[in-house]
Amino acid sequence: MRHAFPWNDAIAFGLGVLRLPPAAFWAMTPRELAAAMSVVRGGGTVAPSRNTLEDLMSAFPDIGTSEQGSDHHG
């Protein structure tokens, strides 16, 4: 027996739990929605290691920020 996709649950989760705007929800792929659901439900996500985080920070630096002035508050 084939079951229908649980649209009401998916929409409630995306708009209610994740608080996504409708356009962002409808732009998601099913895989992206499933990944978001697994994070919220505590399913199998692991924080990146320090080395992985540093590699990502080097590959994708924040644009328009500098280390020199980041602690200056006015």
C-alpha positions as CSV (number, residue, x, y, z in Angstrom):
1,M,0.0,0.0,0.0
2,R,1.3,3.4,-1.0
3,H,1.1,6.2,1.5
4,A,0.6,9.9,0.6
5,F,3.3,12.4,1.5
6,P,2.5,14.0,4.9
7,W,2.2,17.5,3.5
8,N,0.4,18.9,6.5
9,D,3.2,17.7,8.8
10,A,5.9,18.9,6.5
11,I,4.3,22.4,6.2
12,A,3.7,22.6,9.9
13,F,7.3,21.7,10.6
14,G,8.8,24.1,8.1
15,L,6.6,27.1,8.9
16,G,5.9,26.4,12.5
17,V,9.0,24.8,14.0
18,L,11.6,26.1,11.7
19,R,9.7,29.4,11.3
20,L,10.7,29.6,7.6
21,P,9.0,32.1,5.4
22,P,6.7,30.3,2.9
23,A,9.0,31.1,-0.1
24,A,12.0,29.6,1.7
25,F,10.0,26.5,2.7
26,W,8.8,25.9,-0.9
27,A,12.3,26.5,-2.2
28,M,13.7,23.7,-0.1
29,T,14.4,20.2,-1.6
30,P,13.0,17.2,0.3
31,R,16.6,16.3,1.2
32,E,17.1,19.8,2.8
33,L,13.9,19.5,4.7
34,A,14.8,16.0,6.0
35,A,18.2,17.3,7.1
36,A,16.6,20.2,9.0
37,M,14.2,17.8,10.6
38,S,16.9,15.4,11.7
39,V,18.8,18.3,13.3
40,V,15.8,19.5,15.3
41,R,14.9,16.0,16.3
42,G,18.5,15.3,17.4
43,G,19.3,12.8,14.7
44,G,22.8,12.0,14.0
45,T,24.4,15.3,13.4
46,V,28.0,15.8,14.6
47,A,29.7,19.1,15.0
48,P,32.7,19.6,12.7
49,S,36.2,19.2,14.2
50,R,38.3,22.2,14.9
51,N,40.4,21.5,11.8
52,T,37.4,21.2,9.6
53,L,36.0,24.4,11.0
54,E,39.3,26.2,10.4
55,D,39.4,24.9,6.8
56,L,35.9,26.1,6.2
57,M,36.6,29.5,7.7
58,S,39.7,29.8,5.4
59,A,37.8,28.7,2.3
60,F,34.7,30.9,3.0
61,P,35.9,34.0,5.0
62,D,33.4,36.5,6.2
63,I,33.5,39.4,3.7
64,G,33.7,42.9,5.1
65,T,35.0,42.0,8.5
66,S,38.5,42.2,9.9
67,E,40.1,40.8,12.9
68,Q,41.7,44.1,13.7
69,G,38.5,46.1,14.4
70,S,36.2,43.3,15.5
71,D,36.4,44.1,19.3
72,H,35.9,47.9,18.9
73,H,32.5,49.0,20.2
74,G,32.1,52.6,19.0
